[in-house]
Amino acid sequence: MNRRYFKTLLIAAAVIGAFVLFHYGCQESKDLTAGDVAEEVYVAPGTYDDFYLFTSGGFSGHIGVYGLPSGRMFRVIPVFSQDPEKAWGYSEESKPMLMTSHGFIPWDDAHHPKLSQTEGIADGRWIFINANNTPRVARVDLTTFKTAEIIEIPNSGGNHGSPFLTENTEYVVASTRFSVPIPNKDVPIDSYKENFKGTISFIKVVDDGEMDIAFQILVPGFNYDLAHAGKGSSHGWAFFTSYNTEQANTLLEVNASQNDKDFIAAVNWKKAEEYIAQGKAKTFNTSYFRNYFDEKKHMGFSEEKKTVKVLLPEDCPGLIYYLPTPKSPHGVDVDPTGEYIAAGGKLASVIPVHSFSKMLEAIENEEFETTIDGIPVLKYESVIAGEVQNPGLGPLHTEFDGEGYGYTSAFISSEIVKWKIGTWEVVDRIPAYYSIGHLCVPGGDTKKPWGKYVIALNKITKDRYLPTGPELTQSAQLIDITGDKMKLLLDFPTIGEPHYAQAIPAEILMKNSVKIYPIEENEHPYGIKAEKDARVERDGNVVHVYMSTIRTHFAPDNIEGIIVGDKVYFHVTNLEQDWDIPHGFAVKGMQNSELLVMPGVTETIVWTPKEPGVYPFYCTDFCSALHQEMSGYIRVSPKGSNVKLSYGTGK
């Protein structure tokens, strides 16, 4: 092949390549901008996404973070479950975050992320999420995307109906899914109606985010499912769905579906504060843990609390009311004005929408059907504003677009139904693939939704993606709601089972992201400020390695004099301070996890060598062109040997 012919081929290939790149680059731009008409032929990388989407990880115990409209997953935030990638629950600093009254619990079932609010609008400070199995609520700091606090909820048999927020994040509200004896005790299960109770908990959130149980309300032994606090006109109230008002304890699929109506519990938390101030609360002895992460010391801490204040409805008139609601309600959702309270009855043929003002009027006029354990049951016809007819089969959850419409997921018929507030007429519907549970409109639970999209969170993906064995991916679907008709734009897979999600404009979070982590602010007791401070110290069979890491070496990177059976604590300080330069650390034979050490941070992992030999350690997180060279050795000698403890870096 002569040079001229070869050159001609190269030019042709370049032209074809440029055309393909241009064509498919434009096509990708169109897809990723999700239905917007692009004026430019090229969208620069990183400019596709207008929103952050936070999804629950379900059985993974984590939170997933995605961009919208691209559907790209950015990261996973570990919360209630151990995560070896980030050493969450493995490092000595993070272990206290997973302490409970039952001991160290390294897993949970996380369902409902909720963004903090100010004046009823998501403000981007924190996101909260619940643990359903071992009842807990976590707060994640969105300046760092790191779990900052986890509080356990006592007197609860399952924390499903949380962590829903009042409009200024005064409280996280929570309700117990499974009623149990309170205080818990050994009783026959078939004594359910006599001995089992539920609780509704109000967790106070102070200005810096710190949480504590302010009070609980002891309620009849139903199953309390989901919640939302009031806003605007209904600020000061919170609403909780309940089912199994039959109080069955076996074969609930039949025995908890007998009544035509179950209840929404309406709680006047302003009135509760008055009763607490008056000393009306009982003090229950219990045990629960509050765990928090100190960002200066880079360490988690646990504190056990022993008592909680409990209000009894029979002692507190006006505290709580039941609103009859068909049938086995799941979601309870408050429209942007705070006037309308929509319920999703899983077995209902309509979507009942209650009126807050009618509820107040019915309370004033004492329009009660009956009273249960001191809780008045309001008449259905006295509080109902309207019923959405033909809402699909299995309506579950409603969010709002701020333009006068509600969007409800229908699980059994696998669709989203759009209906008009006030007339209650269905105006559009779109299929979901398949078995949609919750859905999300950006800001759709706030006073001022951002609208634009609705995201379907689907339970089943059979035939939607490539098969991966019997464990198929979960999924979300992005749907445009800017026109008269909803339009499906994108399918994308998600982690875990996405029960619930929240979305917020990217610009709100981006401006608050921490970019510099000053090493001088590191107050970790085993941290070091410079490489010259690196050292190894022995105390009996406990060895502390004060190690630094920086592109592209460890100090020290050669250690001798470690003995079989020593308990070796590696305290690794990342001397980098720019936000995008983490370093990893792992030793051969380590039985917990690697470390992923963020800039300016110290983290600790424990290693106990079992056999003599030389063990390499290395950086596990790509940091530079010489990442492969970032390694070292540890010499381990037999028990009884007299090898001197020594260490160093270079000569």
C-alpha positions, 0 to 999 in steps of 0.5 A, spaced: 500 500 500 503 506 497 503 512 502 498 516 498 493 511 498 494 510 505 493 517 506 487 518 502 484 512 507 486 516 513 482 522 511 476 518 509 476 515 515 477 521 519 471 524 515 466 518 516 468 518 523 467 526 524 460 525 521 458 519 525 461 522 532 457 529 529 450 524 528 450 520 534 453 526 538 447 530 536 442 524 537 445 523 544 444 530 546 437 530 543 435 523 548 439 526 554 435 533 554 429 529 554 424 532 549 427 539 550 428 542 543 435 543 542 437 549 539 445 547 539 447 541 535 452 539 541 451 539 548 457 540 552 458 534 557 456 535 564 450 540 562 445 535 561 442 534 568 437 539 571 435 535 577 438 531 582 434 525 583 435 521 590 432 514 590 431 509 596 435 503 595 430 499 599 433 492 601 440 495 600 439 500 605 442 505 601 440 512 597 441 512 590 443 519 586 441 520 579 441 526 574 435 528 570 433 528 565 439 523 563 438 518 568 445 517 569 447 514 576 452 518 580 453 515 586 451 511 592 450 514 599 451 508 604 446 509 610 444 503 614 448 498 610 455 496 610 459 499 604 466 496 603 467 501 597 467 507 602 469 502 608 462 505 611 460 500 617 467 497 617 472 503 619 473 504 626 470 511 625 463 509 622 462 503 626 458 507 631 453 510 626 450 503 626 449 502 633 442 500 636 439 498 642 439 491 639 447 492 638 451 493 631 446 492 626 449 493 619 443 492 614 436 495 613 431 496 609 431 504 606 424 506 603 423 514 603 428 519 602 425 526 604 429 533 602 429 538 608 424 544 607 424 551 609 417 554 608 414 548 605 420 548 599 425 543 599 432 547 601 437 542 599 440 542 606 439 535 608 435 529 606 432 524 611 431 516 610 428 511 614 430 504 616 424 500 616 426 493 619 430 496 625 426 502 626 431 508 625 431 515 621 438 518 618 440 525 616 444 525 610 448 532 609 448 534 602 454 539 602 458 532 602 453 527 601 455 523 607 450 520 612 451 525 618 446 522 623 442 516 625 437 516 630 433 509 633 426 510 634 423 506 640 416 503 641 416 501 634 415 494 631 417 497 624 418 504 621 415 504 615 411 511 615 417 516 615 421 520 615 416 525 612 417 532 614 413 539 617 414 545 612 420 548 616 423 541 618 421 542 625 419 535 626 421 528 622 414 524 623 414 517 623 409 511 624 410 504 626 408 499 621 407 493 625 403 494 632 407 490 638 406 490 645 408 497 648 412 496 652 414 490 649 413 484 653 412 476 652 404 475 651 400 470 646 400 473 639 392 472 639 392 477 644 393 482 639 387 486 640 388 486 648 395 488 648 398 490 641 399 498 640 402 503 635 406 509 636 406 515 632 413 519 633 415 526 632 423 527 632 425 534 633 430 537 628 434 543 631 437 548 626 444 544 625 440 538 624 441 534 630 435 530 632 431 527 638 425 524 640 420 530 642 414 525 643 410 519 641 403 518 641 400 511 643 395 509 638 390 503 637 394 497 634 393 498 627 398 498 621 400 505 620 403 505 613 405 512 610 405 520 612 405 527 610 405 533 614 400 539 612 403 545 609 400 552 608 393 552 611 394 545 614 401 547 617 401 544 624 398 538 622 400 531 620 397 525 616 398 518 617 395 512 613 393 506 617 390 499 615 388 493 618 383 496 622 380 489 623 386 488 628 388 481 625 394 478 626 394 472 621 393 471 614 392 479 613 391 478 605 384 476 607 383 478 614 386 485 614 381 487 608 374 486 611 372 493 612 370 498 607 374 503 610 380 504 614 383 511 617 387 517 616 390 519 622 390 527 623 395 529 628 395 536 631 402 537 633 401 544 635 396 541 640 401 536 642 406 541 644 401 545 648 400 538 652 407 537 653 408 544 655 403 542 660 406 536 663 401 531 660 406 526 657 407 520 660 415 518 661 416 511 658 423 507 660 426 505 654 432 504 650 434 507 643 441 510 640 442 517 637 449 516 632 452 522 629 458 524 625 463 529 628 466 532 621 472 535 625 474 529 628 472 525 622 469 520 627 462 517 629 459 517 636 453 513 639 449 515 645 444 511 648 437 514 651 433 511 656 426 515 656 421 518 651 415 522 653 408 519 650 402 522 650 395 518 650 389 520 646 384 519 652 388 524 656 389 529 650 382 532 647 383 535 640 390 531 639 388 526 634 382 524 629 381 519 624 378 520 617 375 514 614 378 512 608 377 506 603 380 501 602 387 499 605 390 506 604 397 506 602 399 513 601 397 520 604 399 526 600 397 533 601 396 538 595 401 545 594 395 549 598 395 544 604 387 544 603 386 537 600 389 530 602 389 525 597 389 517 599 391 511 595 387 506 597 390 499 595 383 496 594 379 502 593 375 503 586 376 511 587 381 516 590 378 519 596 380 527 597 379 530 604 378 537 605 382 540 611 377 546 612 371 541 612 375 537 617 376 543 621 368 544 621 367 537 622 371 537 628 368 544 631 361 541 630 363 534 633 360 530 627 363 523 629 361 516 627 364 513 634 370 514 638 376 509 638 381 509 644 379 516 645 380 518 638 374 521 635 372 518 628 369 523 623 364 522 618 366 520 611 361 525 608 363 531 613 370 531 610 370 528 603 372 534 598 371 529 592 373 522 589 377 521 583 373 516 579 376 510 575 383 512 577 386 505 575 387 499 579 391 499 586 392 507 587 398 508 591 401 515 591 400 522 589 404 528 587 402 534 584 405 539 579 403 546 582 399 547 575 392 544 579 393 537 577 395 530 581 399 524 579 397 517 582 401 511 581 396 505 580 400 498 582 395 493 579 394 496 572 401 499 572 399 506 570 400 513 572 393 517 572 393 525 571 387 528 575 384 535 576 384 538 583 377 541 584 373 537 579 376 530 580 376 528 573 381 524 570 385 528 564 390 523 562 393 516 563 400 513 561 402 505 562 408 504 566 412 498 565 411 494 570 407 494 577 409 502 579 409 503 586 411 510 588 412 516 583 416 523 584 414 529 581 420 534 582 418 538 588 411 534 588 410 534 595 412 541 597 408 548 596 411 550 590 413 544 585 418 544 580 414 540 575 416 538 568 417 531 569 414 525 573 418 519 575 415 512 575 418 507 580 417 500 578 417 494 581 418 489 575 422 489 569 421 483 566 423 484 558 425 491 559 432 490 560 438 484 558 437 478 563 441 478 569 439 471 572 433 471 577 435 478 580 432 483 575 434 490 575 429 495 578 427 501 574 425 508 573 421 511 567 422 519 566 415 522 563 415 529 560 408 532 563 409 539 560 404 538 555 397 536 555 399 529 554 404 525 558 410 522 554 415 517 556 422 519 555 427 514 558 427 508 562 433 507 566 435 502 572 436 503 579 439 500 585 435 496 590 428 497 590 426 504 589 420 505 593 420 513 593 424 518 591 425 526 591 428 531 586 431 538 586 434 542 581 441 541 581 443 548 582 440 548 589 445 543 591 451 545 587 453 551 590 453 548 597 458 543 595 464 543 599 470 543 595 476 544 600 477 540 606 483 544 610 488 539 613 489 544 619 481 543 621 482 535 622 481 534 629 481 526 629 485 524 635 490 519 630 490 524 625 497 528 622 498 534 619 504 533 615 508 527 612 513 528 618 508 526 623 508 519 620 510 514 625 509 507 628 507 506 635 507 499 639 503 498 646 503 491 648 500 487 642 497 493 639 500 497 634 498 504 631 500 506 624 500 514 623 500 514 616 499 519 611 497 519 603 499 524 598 500 523 590 503 518 590 506 515 596 504 512 603 508 514 609 511 510 611 511 505 606 516 500 609 514 497 616 518 491 620 517 489 627 509 487 626 508 480 630 503 475 628 497 476 632 498 484 633 492 488 632 494 493 627 490 500 627 492 504 620 490 511 621 490 513 614 490 521 613 489 524 606 494 530 606 490 532 599 485 538 600 482 538 594 475 535 593 476 530 588 483 527 590 481 521 595 486 515 596 484 508 598 488 503 602 488 496 603 492 490 606 493 483 603 489 479 608 484 484 611 478 481 613 473 487 613 474 492 607 479 497 604 479 504 606 477 510 602 480 516 605 477 523 603 481 529 602 483 532 609 480 526 613 483 521 617 480 514 617 482 507 621 482 500 619 484 494 623 488 488 621 490 482 625 496 478 621 495 471 622 501 468 619 509 470 618 511 473 611 511 480 607 504 483 606 503 488 600 499 494 601 496 499 596 492 505 594 485 502 591 482 508 588 485 511 582 489 518 584 494 519 578 499 516 573 503 513 578 497 510 582 500 503 581 506 505 584 503 507 590 504 501 595 508 499 600 510 493 604 509 490 612 514 485 614 510 480 619 514 476 624 513 470 628 510 470 635 516 471 640 521 474 635 525 480 637 525 484 630 525 491 632 519 495 630 522 500 624 518 504 619 520 509 613 519 512 606 525 512 602 532 513 604 
